[in-house]
Amino acid sequence: MNPKTIVTSLAVNNLEKSLVFYRDGLEIETPGIDQGIIALEIANLSLFLIEKSEFEKYSKTGKAKAHISQSSVECILSCAFNTKEEIDRILEKVEKYGGTIPSPPKEEEWGYTGYFKDPDGHLWEIVWSKNNMG
């Protein structure tokens, strides 16, 4: 399998808050909110943020509380970067725009890694590798 783009959809509680976090905080270009969805383009990823009530319709669960976890940590979204400084710059903005940093960034034997959660608790891992992974 060799897809052109990976498409991921995340359920969010508040589209306006998510728009500010991703567009203004993380500086990801987006046209804004259209029909209850925010579309974000990140390298080889199309990320759709969908209000939980709409997400329920797309996922055809019919009962969001029974099927959409309240923790939002069913997966980790990981991104590789070219420098440690990029990671630090992102983490500096996270809390200012409504996200959280569960632990400080860490030097690893293989490189550098940081974690943050968006306003809905979706966990992101951001890494730089000494072996030029990013």
Steps between C-alpha positions, in 0.01 A plus 500: 500500500640838401236770550550849362361656818389372838161637608416506870190635674489599866190573708515837678275675751534857375588579138583867568744406778659234278527747211688749719731228634597347165488809276633767735699293748655235277488720188335236283319648204127443486213672324304498830183320595286369215186298568615403849844381392848653507735367232874522567774406255828387656760357259363152415208524740152640455360556847131563552374632832132420536269606780410191706131507405594507129774241551233271637310527171811426292599203712140376497515413868166657584612530864814708531543446874504124455761508225701823517748489784505794736881479536584559131821298536417201285799576281809719491544732202875519434693749289872519426675836469834616364626671817460492878425872484183435298376271776576757770327775299184289465494410869540867596166575331298196609385621843446856379242371252313255722705181486698326772851357530489176704879495546796717399686422177774245545842430355513139389796287391363513145380863501244726664130456572210700636132433562195721511124465511262716301199660678307170466780284637624351171862406563773615260861383503753726331851369438838584355744220424878525492479261207309759297161336548322833456 
